[in-house]
């Protein structure tokens, strides 16, 4: 099957050709026909399967006919990175349609977004919180909405956005076409699907297992040796780009700084950065200016960079689903990739959960020539926390009293 079979309007077909699409992915092949027929769709597909084009192309095709200058399609996404990625896909695939899209998310000027909305756009891609702000300020009207897309619905639930989604639903017409895409289907998402979808076509594309184009390996290591091991692996692989995941934003910054000192062109992608700096990090990673991107989980579903050779889990993710989303950044578009995960003694329970999802035991590896007996450096506080020593009563009584210094009063 090829994209010509969908019989898109010439302007949309031109965007498909410019993007180099020839053969649709399974989610595209199964989802596009019912969407173009006007059916509600619930799509279960992991990240990296091409689902963005599965809803963007039918939206563009439908909106070619009908009024311009008002919001007719709304896509809701959980993260700024994913919203921007979808916005770029709309602009790229719709370059010949003259349809206008606006991306709406926090971290950047709301005033500029409001100006774009007032000038008129047919497609809005938004994060829930900022969209509600614009609705409250009457910068956007959704009364003429024809198509609604909830992308990465399970991630929106994880991030606590379900109450915001329900508030947004009060502002959209009851009569509309709704598409819901999710990598997993917990009970709360099933409940939301029953609320917002009408007799949906359900499409399921290997949503329970990671991509089979990815090979997996575990690297047992002490907490204090993770960074040296990471540097050793990077020297051994000699390929790129490499995406590294950490558990916290502070650790992402620290690991990125350490890799910079080791001579690797590295950027960090974490929540403390402004949106402009986050976008600059992504763009630099995309262009090859950075060899390594160190990110927190908030970026796991918003990074669309072709050719990522390795995903390295510096910290174990907090669930098997999160593991699937992380490693979905490599092995995309029929290419192969590697997923390496650093494992400590505390991670064994999660390892068993991941192996159940994969349906097989994951290979444990050691890096040849690496000194696994190296002691923790003195004064290390972030990666290795020394046990707190009990403070005996007699020692407390002998401790000298601290005298007051100028400026201490009132602290």
N, C-alpha and C positions, 0 to 999 in steps of 0.2 A: 504494500500500500504506500502511496506517495501523497504529498500534500495537495496535488492537483485534484485528488478525489473529493476534497471537501468543497470544491467549487466556490471558493472565496471570490468576492468582488475584485476586479482588476487592481484597485489601489491597495487592497490588503494582500493580494497575491504578490504584488511587487515588493512589499515589505518582507514576505516570507522568502522570496528569492534573494533579496539583498542580505538577509540574515544567514543565507546558506543552508536553510532547512530543506531536506529532501525527503527523508523517511520519518514519519512521526514516531514518537516514543509510545509505549503502551498506554500511558495515561492520556496522551493526546489523541491517540486513535480511538479510545473508548469514550472519552469525555466530550470531544468537540461535536460529534453528530447530535447527541441529545441536547447540548447547550444551544446549538443552532436551531433546533426544533422548538426552543422555548421552554424546555423542561427544567425543573429544579434538579440539581445534581449534588450528591454527596460523594466526594472523591477521597478515598483513603490511599495515600501515596507518600512515601518517604521523600525527604529532600533530595534534590538532584535528579528527579525523574522527568523534569520538563513540564511541570504542571502550570507554571506561570503562563507559558504560551497557550496552554489548554484552555485558559479562560480569557486571555488578552485578545487572541485572534477572533473568537466569536463576538466579543464585545465590539471590536472595531468594525467587524462586518455588519453587525446589526445597526450600529449608530451611524453608518454611512447614509441611511435613510432616516428621515425625521428631522425635527427642529434642531437648530444649533444655538449655542450661547447659554444653555442651561444644563444643570447637572443631571445626566441621564444614567450614569453608571458610577457606582461607588465601590471601591475595594478597600477593605479594612485589614490592616496588617499589624502584628504585635510590636515590631521594632522599626526604628528609623532606617536602618540599613536595608531591611526587606522592603519597606515602602519606597525607598529611593531606587532599589533594584527593579521593582515592578514599574515605577515611573519611567525608568530608562527603557525598559522593554516596550512599554506603550509608545514612547517616542520613536524607538527604532523600528518596530514593526508597523507603526502607523504613520511613517514619514510621508506617505503619499496621500493620506486620507484627509489632511487638514483638520483633523479632530484635535482639540486642545485638552491637555491634562494638567493637573496641578497636584503636587505632592504636599501633604499637610502633616507635619510632625513637629515635636518640640525640639528645643536646642538651637533654633534659628528664629529669625524675625517673624513674628506673627503678623506684623503690619504688612510686610511684603506679600505674604501669603494671602492676606485679606484683599489686597489690591488685585492680585491675579484672579481670585475668586469673583470679585465684583466685575472684572472685565469679561467674564464669561468663560466657562469651560464645560465640556461635555463629560469628562472623566475626572474623578477625584480619587487619589490614593492616599489613605490617611491612617494615622495611629489614633486610637480611640480618644485619648485625653485631649489632644489638640483639636480634634474634630469637634468635640463637645464645646470647647471654648469658642470656636467659630460659630457654631450653631447658637450658643447663648448670646453672642454679639451680633447675630443676624447677618453674618458675612456670607453665609451659604444657605441656600434653600434646597431641601430634598423632596419637595412635594411632587416634582416631575420625574422622580427616580424610576427607572425601568429595570435596572439590573443591579443586584447587590452581591458582592463576593466577600466571604469571610475566609481569609487565607491563614493557614497555620492556626486553626482554631484551638488545638490543644495547647499550643504555646501561649495563646491569649489567656487561657484558663490558668496555666502555670504562673503567669505574671499578674493575675488578679484582675483581669479586664472584663470578666463576664458581667459585672454590674454595669459597667460603661456600655457594653454592647447592648444590653437590654434597654438602657436609656436612649441610645441611638435608634433602636428599633421603633421607638414611639414617634420618631420624626420622619419615618419613611412610609410610603404608601403600602397598604395591605396587598394590593394587587401589583405584583412585581415578580421577576424571576430571581431566584436566590441560589447561589452556588456556595457550598461549604467544603473546604479542603482541610484535611488534617492528616498528620502522620500516624497518630494513634487515636483511639476512640474510647476514652474513659467515660464513665457514666454521666458526668456533668455535660460532656460534649454531646452525648446521645440525647440528653434532655434538651439541650439548646437546639439540636437538629430537629427534634419534634416540634419545637416552638416556631422555628423560622422557615422550615421547608414544607412544601406541599407535594405529596406523592412523588418523592424524589427518586431519580434513578441512582442506584448505589453502584459505585465503581471502586473496586479494590485491586490495587496493584502492589503485591508483595509488601504490604505496609508493616508486617511484623518482623521482617528480617533486613539487616543491612545489605547494601549492594554486593552482589557476588563478584564485582570487579575489584574488590578491596581485599587485600591479604592482611591478616591480623597477627600481632605478636605482643607478648607481655615481657616487660623488663623489670624483674624484681630488683629493688634498690632501696637503700636507706634514704630518709627524707633529706638529710644534709648532702647527699651525693647526687641529687637530681640534676642540678645545674651542670656539674662536671660531666655527668653522663650525657646530658643533652648536647653539650659541646662536642663530646666524643662521637655521638651518633651523626651530628651534622658533618663532621669531618669525614666520616666513613661513607655517608650516602653520596655526597658530592653532587646532589641534584637539587632541583628547586621547582617552584616555590614550596616552602614548608610552612604549615600552619600549626602553631603550638597553642594548646588550650590550658589555662590555669583556672583555679577555682575562684580566686578573688581578683579585684581590679588592682589592689596594691601589689600582689604577687606578679601580675601581668607586667606592671611597670618595672618592677625590680628585675625580673627575668630578662625583659627586653634590654634594660641597661647593661646587664651582665653580658648578654650576647654582643651588644655593641662594643664593649671593652674587649671581647674575644675576637673582634674583627669582622663580625657579620652585619651586613646592612639590615637593620631590624627596626620595626615599628611596633608600638603597642596599640591595641584597640580595646578601650575599656571605658566605663561609665563616667569617669571624672573628666574626660576630654570634651571640649566643645564639639558641636556637630561639624564645624568646618575642619577641625583637626582630625576627627574620626573619618571624615570623607577623604581627607588628604592621605591618611594612612592606607585606606582601602585603595585609593587611586594609585598610590605609589607601589603597593603590593601587586596590583593588577598590571602595571606598566613594567614591572621588573626592577624598579628603583630600590625596592626592599626585597631581600632574599627570604626573610623570615617575618611572619606576622604573629605576634603573641596576643591572644584574645581571650576574653571571658565568654561564658556561655551565651550572653545576650547577643553575641554576634554570630552564633552557630547557624542561624537560619537566614542570615542576611548577607553572607559572603558568596558571591557568584563570580568566582575566578577560575578560568579554565586552566588546566594543566597543573593543579596542585599535586605534587608527587607524594608528599607525606603529610599525614595528620599525626601529631604527637601529643598524646594526653599527658602533659606534665603532672597534672593532678587527675585522679580518677573522677569521672562524672558521678553525679548523685543518683543516677538511675540508668537502667539499660536503654530506655528511650533516648535519654540525653546522649548516650554513647552513639546510638544510631544517627542522631542529628549531627553530631560532631564529625563522625567519619564520613558522612555523606558529602562532605566538602571535597573529597578526593574520589578517584575512580568514576568520574562523570563522563557523560557523552561517549560511552563505549571505551574509555581509556581505563588503564589499571592504576591502582594506587596502593599505598601501604599505610596501615594504621598501627602505630606503636603506642603502648600504654605503660607508664611507669607504675609499678605496683609495690605498695608497702604491706606490712603484715595486717594493717587495719583494713585493707581493701579486699580481703579474700571473699567476703560475703558478696560484694558487688561483682567480683570476677565470676562467681558461680551464676549470678543472674545473667551476665552478658553471655556466658557460655551456653546457657539455656536458650537464649534468643538465637544465637548462632547455630545451635544444634550440634556443636562439637567442642572439644577441648582446645583451647588456644595454646599455641606453642610458647613455652617460656624460653627466653634467650638471655645470654650474657654477652656483653661486649668484650671481644678479645683484647687483652692488654690493659683493661681498665682495672684500677686498684679499688676493689670493693671494700677493703679493710681500712681505708683512710678514715681517721677519726674526725669527728665534727669540729669545725674551727672554733676557737675560743671566742665567746661573746656572741655567737650566732643566736638570734632571738626569734626570727620569723619562721624558719623552717624546722628548727629543733628547739623545743621549749623544755628547759631543765625543770625537774620536779621541784615544787615549792617546799622549802625546808620548814619544819615546824619551829615556831618561835616560843621557846620555853618561858614560863612565867618568871623564873629567876633572872633570865637574861633581859627580859623586858624591864624588870625593876632596876637593873644595873645600868640600863642604857641612859646616856646623858640627855638632859633636856635641851631642846633646840631653842636658842635665843632668837628674839625677834630682830629682823633686819628692816631698814627703812623701806616703806612701801608694802610691808606684809599685812598691815592692818586692814581688815575687811575682806581678806581673800577667803 
